[in-house]
Amino acid sequence: MPYYIYIVTDTGTGAKKSVEHVSAYENFKLAKTEVRRLRTEAPLNEDQAYKIIFAADTAEAEQRLVAYREEPIAKEWEK
């Protein structure tokens, strides 16, 4: 399964996100190096971020990236 690089844009509502496929790599080290290069050479807006995701195909990757995840509840000792 490949590693996909996406630009994830947060629409501000928390539940909705848009994704744009950038590239795919078979090796995590190559994907990580590419994301680091993109972050320095092509910075994004505040509401956008480069993300790496490991998935069987682009449909699964996009589904996992836009899925709503609740904020974790901080325990008293974690504050």
Biopython code that builds the backbone (N, CA, C, O; Angstrom):
import numpy as np
from Bio.PDB.StructureBuilder import StructureBuilder

atoms = [
    (1, "MET", "N", (0.843, -1.180, 0.000)),
    (1, "MET", "CA", (0.000, 0.000, 0.000)),
    (1, "MET", "C", (0.889, 1.243, 0.000)),
    (1, "MET", "O", (1.891, 1.297, 0.713)),
    (2, "PRO", "N", (0.522, 2.223, -0.790)),
    (2, "PRO", "CA", (1.347, 3.431, -0.884)),
    (2, "PRO", "C", (1.014, 4.473, 0.189)),
    (2, "PRO", "O", (-0.007, 4.397, 0.872)),
    (3, "TYR", "N", (1.904, 5.432, 0.305)),
    (3, "TYR", "CA", (1.717, 6.601, 1.155)),
    (3, "TYR", "C", (1.300, 7.751, 0.253)),
    (3, "TYR", "O", (1.980, 8.059, -0.726)),
    (4, "TYR", "N", (0.191, 8.379, 0.581)),
    (4, "TYR", "CA", (-0.338, 9.471, -0.222)),
    (4, "TYR", "C", (-0.081, 10.797, 0.477)),
    (4, "TYR", "O", (-0.155, 10.889, 1.702)),
    (5, "ILE", "N", (0.221, 11.821, -0.309)),
    (5, "ILE", "CA", (0.392, 13.171, 0.214)),
    (5, "ILE", "C", (-0.796, 13.993, -0.272)),
    (5, "ILE", "O", (-1.116, 14.013, -1.460)),
    (6, "TYR", "N", (-1.438, 14.667, 0.672)),
    (6, "TYR", "CA", (-2.606, 15.495, 0.374)),
    (6, "TYR", "C", (-2.439, 16.877, 0.977)),
    (6, "TYR", "O", (-1.711, 17.070, 1.950)),
    (7, "ILE", "N", (-3.137, 17.841, 0.368)),
    (7, "ILE", "CA", (-3.321, 19.147, 0.985)),
    (7, "ILE", "C", (-4.726, 19.113, 1.573)),
    (7, "ILE", "O", (-5.704, 18.947, 0.844)),
    (8, "VAL", "N", (-4.826, 19.269, 2.892)),
    (8, "VAL", "CA", (-6.108, 19.236, 3.580)),
    (8, "VAL", "C", (-6.467, 20.661, 3.961)),
    (8, "VAL", "O", (-5.689, 21.355, 4.616)),
    (9, "THR", "N", (-7.656, 21.094, 3.545)),
    (9, "THR", "CA", (-8.137, 22.437, 3.843)),
    (9, "THR", "C", (-9.288, 22.342, 4.823)),
    (9, "THR", "O", (-10.289, 21.675, 4.557)),
    (10, "ASP", "N", (-9.144, 23.015, 5.963)),
    (10, "ASP", "CA", (-10.190, 23.046, 6.977)),
    (10, "ASP", "C", (-11.132, 24.199, 6.639)),
    (10, "ASP", "O", (-10.693, 25.340, 6.495)),
    (11, "THR", "N", (-12.423, 23.903, 6.511)),
    (11, "THR", "CA", (-13.388, 24.931, 6.112)),
    (11, "THR", "C", (-13.870, 25.773, 7.283)),
    (11, "THR", "O", (-14.678, 26.684, 7.099)),
    (12, "GLY", "N", (-13.386, 25.483, 8.480)),
    (12, "GLY", "CA", (-13.755, 26.294, 9.633)),
    (12, "GLY", "C", (-14.877, 25.723, 10.463)),
    (12, "GLY", "O", (-15.036, 26.102, 11.623)),
    (13, "THR", "N", (-15.662, 24.819, 9.904)),
    (13, "THR", "CA", (-16.772, 24.248, 10.657)),
    (13, "THR", "C", (-16.324, 23.075, 11.518)),
    (13, "THR", "O", (-17.077, 22.636, 12.387)),
    (14, "GLY", "N", (-15.144, 22.566, 11.305)),
    (14, "GLY", "CA", (-14.638, 21.454, 12.092)),
    (14, "GLY", "C", (-15.001, 20.109, 11.509)),
    (14, "GLY", "O", (-14.187, 19.185, 11.534)),
    (15, "ALA", "N", (-16.198, 19.980, 10.989)),
    (15, "ALA", "CA", (-16.642, 18.699, 10.464)),
    (15, "ALA", "C", (-16.347, 18.556, 8.969)),
    (15, "ALA", "O", (-16.219, 17.437, 8.473)),
    (16, "LYS", "N", (-16.241, 19.650, 8.264)),
    (16, "LYS", "CA", (-16.025, 19.596, 6.818)),
    (16, "LYS", "C", (-14.583, 19.930, 6.475)),
    (16, "LYS", "O", (-14.017, 20.900, 6.980)),
    (17, "LYS", "N", (-14.000, 19.116, 5.613)),
    (17, "LYS", "CA", (-12.653, 19.350, 5.120)),
    (17, "LYS", "C", (-12.641, 19.036, 3.641)),
    (17, "LYS", "O", (-13.413, 18.200, 3.171)),
    (18, "SER", "N", (-11.768, 19.704, 2.905)),
    (18, "SER", "CA", (-11.574, 19.356, 1.504)),
    (18, "SER", "C", (-10.142, 18.871, 1.344)),
    (18, "SER", "O", (-9.242, 19.326, 2.050)),
    (19, "VAL", "N", (-9.933, 17.946, 0.413)),
    (19, "VAL", "CA", (-8.614, 17.362, 0.206)),
    (19, "VAL", "C", (-8.220, 17.474, -1.260)),
    (19, "VAL", "O", (-9.068, 17.434, -2.151)),
    (20, "GLU", "N", (-6.921, 17.614, -1.493)),
    (20, "GLU", "CA", (-6.379, 17.685, -2.848)),
    (20, "GLU", "C", (-5.164, 16.769, -2.911)),
    (20, "GLU", "O", (-4.191, 16.968, -2.184)),
    (21, "HIS", "N", (-5.223, 15.769, -3.781)),
    (21, "HIS", "CA", (-4.127, 14.814, -3.916)),
    (21, "HIS", "C", (-2.918, 15.491, -4.536)),
    (21, "HIS", "O", (-3.039, 16.209, -5.529)),
    (22, "VAL", "N", (-1.735, 15.258, -3.938)),
    (22, "VAL", "CA", (-0.494, 15.834, -4.448)),
    (22, "VAL", "C", (0.346, 14.763, -5.122)),
    (22, "VAL", "O", (0.728, 14.915, -6.282)),
    (23, "SER", "N", (0.641, 13.672, -4.404)),
    (23, "SER", "CA", (1.465, 12.605, -4.968)),
    (23, "SER", "C", (1.347, 11.347, -4.121)),
    (23, "SER", "O", (0.703, 11.345, -3.072)),
    (24, "ALA", "N", (1.991, 10.254, -4.602)),
    (24, "ALA", "CA", (1.989, 8.973, -3.892)),
    (24, "ALA", "C", (3.390, 8.385, -3.926)),
    (24, "ALA", "O", (4.115, 8.536, -4.909)),
    (25, "TYR", "N", (3.764, 7.709, -2.839)),
    (25, "TYR", "CA", (5.076, 7.080, -2.718)),
    (25, "TYR", "C", (4.927, 5.696, -2.102)),
    (25, "TYR", "O", (4.046, 5.468, -1.273)),
    (26, "GLU", "N", (5.780, 4.788, -2.508)),
    (26, "GLU", "CA", (5.774, 3.439, -1.950)),
    (26, "GLU", "C", (6.588, 3.360, -0.660)),
    (26, "GLU", "O", (6.454, 2.398, 0.097)),
    (27, "ASN", "N", (7.422, 4.352, -0.405)),
    (27, "ASN", "CA", (8.325, 4.346, 0.722)),
    (27, "ASN", "C", (8.010, 5.535, 1.629)),
    (27, "ASN", "O", (7.883, 6.661, 1.146)),
    (28, "PHE", "N", (7.881, 5.298, 2.946)),
    (28, "PHE", "CA", (7.547, 6.373, 3.873)),
    (28, "PHE", "C", (8.637, 7.433, 3.934)),
    (28, "PHE", "O", (8.336, 8.624, 4.008)),
    (29, "LYS", "N", (9.891, 7.019, 3.905)),
    (29, "LYS", "CA", (10.982, 7.992, 3.990)),
    (29, "LYS", "C", (10.942, 8.966, 2.821)),
    (29, "LYS", "O", (11.180, 10.159, 3.006)),
    (30, "LEU", "N", (10.646, 8.479, 1.623)),
    (30, "LEU", "CA", (10.538, 9.365, 0.462)),
    (30, "LEU", "C", (9.360, 10.327, 0.620)),
    (30, "LEU", "O", (9.473, 11.512, 0.306)),
    (31, "ALA", "N", (8.229, 9.812, 1.107)),
    (31, "ALA", "CA", (7.049, 10.658, 1.308)),
    (31, "ALA", "C", (7.327, 11.722, 2.359)),
    (31, "ALA", "O", (6.946, 12.879, 2.183)),
    (32, "LYS", "N", (7.981, 11.347, 3.443)),
    (32, "LYS", "CA", (8.298, 12.297, 4.505)),
    (32, "LYS", "C", (9.251, 13.382, 4.006)),
    (32, "LYS", "O", (9.079, 14.558, 4.326)),
    (33, "THR", "N", (10.246, 12.989, 3.229)),
    (33, "THR", "CA", (11.186, 13.955, 2.670)),
    (33, "THR", "C", (10.478, 14.928, 1.732)),
    (33, "THR", "O", (10.757, 16.127, 1.754)),
    (34, "GLU", "N", (9.574, 14.423, 0.920)),
    (34, "GLU", "CA", (8.824, 15.272, -0.007)),
    (34, "GLU", "C", (7.931, 16.253, 0.736)),
    (34, "GLU", "O", (7.850, 17.420, 0.352)),
    (35, "VAL", "N", (7.259, 15.805, 1.792)),
    (35, "VAL", "CA", (6.392, 16.702, 2.569)),
    (35, "VAL", "C", (7.218, 17.790, 3.242)),
    (35, "VAL", "O", (6.806, 18.950, 3.273)),
    (36, "ARG", "N", (8.363, 17.434, 3.775)),
    (36, "ARG", "CA", (9.231, 18.442, 4.385)),
    (36, "ARG", "C", (9.683, 19.466, 3.353)),
    (36, "ARG", "O", (9.729, 20.662, 3.639)),
    (37, "ARG", "N", (10.018, 18.999, 2.152)),
    (37, "ARG", "CA", (10.422, 19.907, 1.088)),
    (37, "ARG", "C", (9.279, 20.836, 0.709)),
    (37, "ARG", "O", (9.476, 22.042, 0.559)),
    (38, "LEU", "N", (8.073, 20.267, 0.552)),
    (38, "LEU", "CA", (6.906, 21.084, 0.198)),
    (38, "LEU", "C", (6.599, 22.120, 1.277)),
    (38, "LEU", "O", (6.260, 23.261, 0.962)),
    (39, "ARG", "N", (6.714, 21.732, 2.539)),
    (39, "ARG", "CA", (6.408, 22.661, 3.636)),
    (39, "ARG", "C", (7.363, 23.845, 3.652)),
    (39, "ARG", "O", (6.972, 24.948, 4.031)),
    (40, "THR", "N", (8.609, 23.632, 3.248)),
    (40, "THR", "CA", (9.569, 24.741, 3.242)),
    (40, "THR", "C", (9.513, 25.540, 1.948)),
    (40, "THR", "O", (9.606, 26.767, 1.982)),
    (41, "GLU", "N", (9.363, 24.873, 0.809)),
    (41, "GLU", "CA", (9.403, 25.557, -0.477)),
    (41, "GLU", "C", (8.055, 26.104, -0.937)),
    (41, "GLU", "O", (8.007, 27.095, -1.665)),
    (42, "ALA", "N", (6.975, 25.476, -0.526)),
    (42, "ALA", "CA", (5.640, 25.910, -0.942)),
    (42, "ALA", "C", (4.709, 25.961, 0.264)),
    (42, "ALA", "O", (3.806, 25.133, 0.380)),
    (43, "PRO", "N", (4.917, 26.932, 1.172)),
    (43, "PRO", "CA", (4.063, 27.005, 2.363)),
    (43, "PRO", "C", (2.604, 27.273, 1.993)),
    (43, "PRO", "O", (2.307, 27.894, 0.972)),
    (44, "LEU", "N", (1.718, 26.796, 2.835)),
    (44, "LEU", "CA", (0.282, 26.924, 2.605)),
    (44, "LEU", "C", (-0.326, 27.973, 3.525)),
    (44, "LEU", "O", (0.345, 28.504, 4.410)),
    (45, "ASN", "N", (-1.605, 28.265, 3.305)),
    (45, "ASN", "CA", (-2.352, 29.173, 4.173)),
    (45, "ASN", "C", (-2.514, 28.555, 5.559)),
    (45, "ASN", "O", (-2.217, 27.378, 5.762)),
    (46, "GLU", "N", (-2.988, 29.362, 6.511)),
    (46, "GLU", "CA", (-3.191, 28.877, 7.877)),
    (46, "GLU", "C", (-4.203, 27.743, 7.956)),
    (46, "GLU", "O", (-4.070, 26.855, 8.798)),
    (47, "ASP", "N", (-5.211, 27.762, 7.093)),
    (47, "ASP", "CA", (-6.267, 26.753, 7.158)),
    (47, "ASP", "C", (-5.951, 25.512, 6.324)),
    (47, "ASP", "O", (-6.813, 24.650, 6.155)),
    (48, "GLN", "N", (-4.730, 25.410, 5.803)),
    (48, "GLN", "CA", (-4.323, 24.264, 4.997)),
    (48, "GLN", "C", (-3.106, 23.585, 5.617)),
    (48, "GLN", "O", (-2.330, 24.206, 6.344)),
    (49, "ALA", "N", (-2.955, 22.278, 5.309)),
    (49, "ALA", "CA", (-1.801, 21.525, 5.807)),
    (49, "ALA", "C", (-1.500, 20.373, 4.865)),
    (49, "ALA", "O", (-2.401, 19.815, 4.240)),
    (50, "TYR", "N", (-0.206, 20.019, 4.768)),
    (50, "TYR", "CA", (0.198, 18.824, 4.042)),
    (50, "TYR", "C", (0.051, 17.636, 4.987)),
    (50, "TYR", "O", (0.475, 17.704, 6.141)),
    (51, "LYS", "N", (-0.545, 16.555, 4.505)),
    (51, "LYS", "CA", (-0.729, 15.346, 5.311)),
    (51, "LYS", "C", (-0.260, 14.134, 4.528)),
    (51, "LYS", "O", (-0.436, 14.056, 3.312)),
    (52, "ILE", "N", (0.345, 13.180, 5.247)),
    (52, "ILE", "CA", (0.716, 11.884, 4.676)),
    (52, "ILE", "C", (-0.250, 10.859, 5.255)),
    (52, "ILE", "O", (-0.519, 10.858, 6.456)),
    (53, "ILE", "N", (-0.766, 9.992, 4.400)),
    (53, "ILE", "CA", (-1.669, 8.943, 4.871)),
    (53, "ILE", "C", (-1.352, 7.637, 4.152)),
    (53, "ILE", "O", (-1.045, 7.620, 2.960)),
    (54, "PHE", "N", (-1.431, 6.559, 4.897)),
    (54, "PHE", "CA", (-1.162, 5.218, 4.390)),
    (54, "PHE", "C", (-2.510, 4.556, 4.128)),
    (54, "PHE", "O", (-3.296, 4.364, 5.055)),
    (55, "ALA", "N", (-2.785, 4.205, 2.866)),
    (55, "ALA", "CA", (-4.087, 3.635, 2.525)),
    (55, "ALA", "C", (-3.960, 2.746, 1.288)),
    (55, "ALA", "O", (-2.971, 2.806, 0.558)),
    (56, "ALA", "N", (-4.973, 1.930, 1.074)),
    (56, "ALA", "CA", (-4.985, 1.006, -0.058)),
    (56, "ALA", "C", (-5.121, 1.751, -1.389)),
    (56, "ALA", "O", (-4.503, 1.376, -2.385)),
    (57, "ASP", "N", (-5.943, 2.814, -1.395)),
    (57, "ASP", "CA", (-6.137, 3.595, -2.617)),
    (57, "ASP", "C", (-6.530, 5.025, -2.250)),
    (57, "ASP", "O", (-6.700, 5.352, -1.076)),
    (58, "THR", "N", (-6.669, 5.864, -3.265)),
    (58, "THR", "CA", (-6.972, 7.266, -3.003)),
    (58, "THR", "C", (-8.353, 7.464, -2.383)),
    (58, "THR", "O", (-8.548, 8.376, -1.580)),
    (59, "ALA", "N", (-9.301, 6.623, -2.751)),
    (59, "ALA", "CA", (-10.649, 6.750, -2.180)),
    (59, "ALA", "C", (-10.626, 6.515, -0.671)),
    (59, "ALA", "O", (-11.238, 7.271, 0.084)),
    (60, "GLU", "N", (-9.930, 5.480, -0.233)),
    (60, "GLU", "CA", (-9.822, 5.203, 1.206)),
    (60, "GLU", "C", (-9.067, 6.317, 1.913)),
    (60, "GLU", "O", (-9.445, 6.724, 3.011)),
    (61, "ALA", "N", (-8.006, 6.810, 1.295)),
    (61, "ALA", "CA", (-7.216, 7.888, 1.894)),
    (61, "ALA", "C", (-8.070, 9.141, 2.087)),
    (61, "ALA", "O", (-8.047, 9.752, 3.156)),
    (62, "GLU", "N", (-8.812, 9.518, 1.070)),
    (62, "GLU", "CA", (-9.654, 10.710, 1.157)),
    (62, "GLU", "C", (-10.760, 10.533, 2.183)),
    (62, "GLU", "O", (-11.084, 11.468, 2.915)),
    (63, "GLN", "N", (-11.341, 9.343, 2.244)),
    (63, "GLN", "CA", (-12.393, 9.071, 3.220)),
    (63, "GLN", "C", (-11.852, 9.211, 4.644)),
    (63, "GLN", "O", (-12.515, 9.787, 5.506)),
    (64, "ARG", "N", (-10.662, 8.693, 4.889)),
    (64, "ARG", "CA", (-10.080, 8.772, 6.223)),
    (64, "ARG", "C", (-9.667, 10.191, 6.583)),
    (64, "ARG", "O", (-9.739, 10.574, 7.750)),
    (65, "LEU", "N", (-9.237, 10.975, 5.603)),
    (65, "LEU", "CA", (-8.822, 12.348, 5.876)),
    (65, "LEU", "C", (-9.993, 13.268, 6.198)),
    (65, "LEU", "O", (-9.851, 14.173, 7.020)),
    (66, "VAL", "N", (-11.133, 13.059, 5.576)),
    (66, "VAL", "CA", (-12.279, 13.946, 5.815)),
    (66, "VAL", "C", (-13.196, 13.445, 6.920)),
    (66, "VAL", "O", (-14.144, 14.140, 7.287)),
    (67, "ALA", "N", (-12.942, 12.263, 7.457)),
    (67, "ALA", "CA", (-13.780, 11.726, 8.528)),
    (67, "ALA", "C", (-13.686, 12.614, 9.763)),
    (67, "ALA", "O", (-12.602, 13.059, 10.141)),
    (68, "TYR", "N", (-14.826, 12.863, 10.381)),
    (68, "TYR", "CA", (-14.879, 13.699, 11.575)),
    (68, "TYR", "C", (-14.353, 12.924, 12.774)),
    (68, "TYR", "O", (-14.782, 11.801, 13.037)),
    (69, "ARG", "N", (-13.423, 13.533, 13.495)),
    (69, "ARG", "CA", (-12.894, 12.927, 14.712)),
    (69, "ARG", "C", (-13.066, 13.920, 15.844)),
    (69, "ARG", "O", (-12.662, 15.078, 15.737)),
    (70, "GLU", "N", (-13.666, 13.461, 16.925)),
    (70, "GLU", "CA", (-13.891, 14.335, 18.071)),
    (70, "GLU", "C", (-12.575, 14.647, 18.763)),
    (70, "GLU", "O", (-11.630, 13.858, 18.735)),
    (71, "GLU", "N", (-12.540, 15.820, 19.383)),
    (71, "GLU", "CA", (-11.366, 16.222, 20.146)),
    (71, "GLU", "C", (-11.221, 15.304, 21.351)),
    (71, "GLU", "O", (-12.218, 14.983, 21.998)),
    (72, "PRO", "N", (-10.002, 14.874, 21.668)),
    (72, "PRO", "CA", (-9.833, 14.051, 22.861)),
    (72, "PRO", "C", (-10.093, 14.869, 24.124)),
    (72, "PRO", "O", (-9.823, 16.069, 24.166)),
    (73, "ILE", "N", (-10.608, 14.217, 25.126)),
    (73, "ILE", "CA", (-10.894, 14.890, 26.396)),
    (73, "ILE", "C", (-9.634, 14.810, 27.248)),
    (73, "ILE", "O", (-9.128, 13.722, 27.524)),
    (74, "ALA", "N", (-9.135, 15.966, 27.661)),
    (74, "ALA", "CA", (-7.928, 16.009, 28.477)),
    (74, "ALA", "C", (-8.275, 15.608, 29.917)),
    (74, "ALA", "O", (-9.221, 16.126, 30.511)),
    (75, "LYS", "N", (-7.515, 14.709, 30.440)),
    (75, "LYS", "CA", (-7.689, 14.289, 31.827)),
    (75, "LYS", "C", (-7.089, 15.359, 32.749)),
    (75, "LYS", "O", (-6.296, 16.188, 32.303)),
    (76, "GLU", "N", (-7.460, 15.342, 34.007)),
    (76, "GLU", "CA", (-6.987, 16.342, 34.951)),
    (76, "GLU", "C", (-5.452, 16.375, 35.023)),
    (76, "GLU", "O", (-4.871, 17.457, 35.105)),
    (77, "TRP", "N", (-4.804, 15.240, 34.996)),
    (77, "TRP", "CA", (-3.347, 15.180, 35.123)),
    (77, "TRP", "C", (-2.633, 15.542, 33.817)),
    (77, "TRP", "O", (-1.414, 15.712, 33.816)),
    (78, "GLU", "N", (-3.365, 15.662, 32.714)),
    (78, "GLU", "CA", (-2.777, 16.018, 31.440)),
    (78, "GLU", "C", (-2.770, 17.533, 31.196)),
    (78, "GLU", "O", (-2.139, 18.010, 30.252)),
    (79, "LYS", "N", (-3.467, 18.280, 32.045)),
    (79, "LYS", "CA", (-3.577, 19.730, 31.852)),
    (79, "LYS", "C", (-2.323, 20.437, 32.257)),
    (79, "LYS", "O", (-2.246, 21.662, 32.159)),
]
sb = StructureBuilder()
sb.init_structure("model")
sb.init_model(0)
sb.init_chain("A")
sb.init_seg("    ")
for serial, (resi, resn, name, xyz) in enumerate(atoms, 1):
    if name == "N":
        sb.init_residue(resn, " ", resi, " ")
    sb.init_atom(name, np.array(xyz, "f"), 0.0, 1.0, " ", f" {name:<3s}", serial, name[0])
structure = sb.get_structure()
